[in-house]
């Protein structure tokens, strides 16, 4: 919740959770990863990449758009192996996301 408050609650809690999980709870690394991801996300061509693949994600039951974008980011930056859709499936379907929208 501290990280979410730092970002004025503008970042999806599931995204923060997944990054915290990947950084083994290291707050500074999590903030750094979020900053790099948010900068990457603001580039218009990256949102367009996701818009082109959005239906594929949804068909695989990956409906959290922030997680899906993050998976595209991690594969593009070679932070995770596999495809972005495979990683989104692991994050959302296999492992589950702990937070739901109000």
Buried (B, 14 or more C-beta within 10 A) or exposed (E): EEBBEBEEEEBBBBBBBBBBEBBEEEEEBBBEBBEEBBEBBEEEEBBEBBEEBBEBBEEBEBEBBBBBBBBBBBBEEEBBEEBBBBBBBBBBEEEEBEEEEE
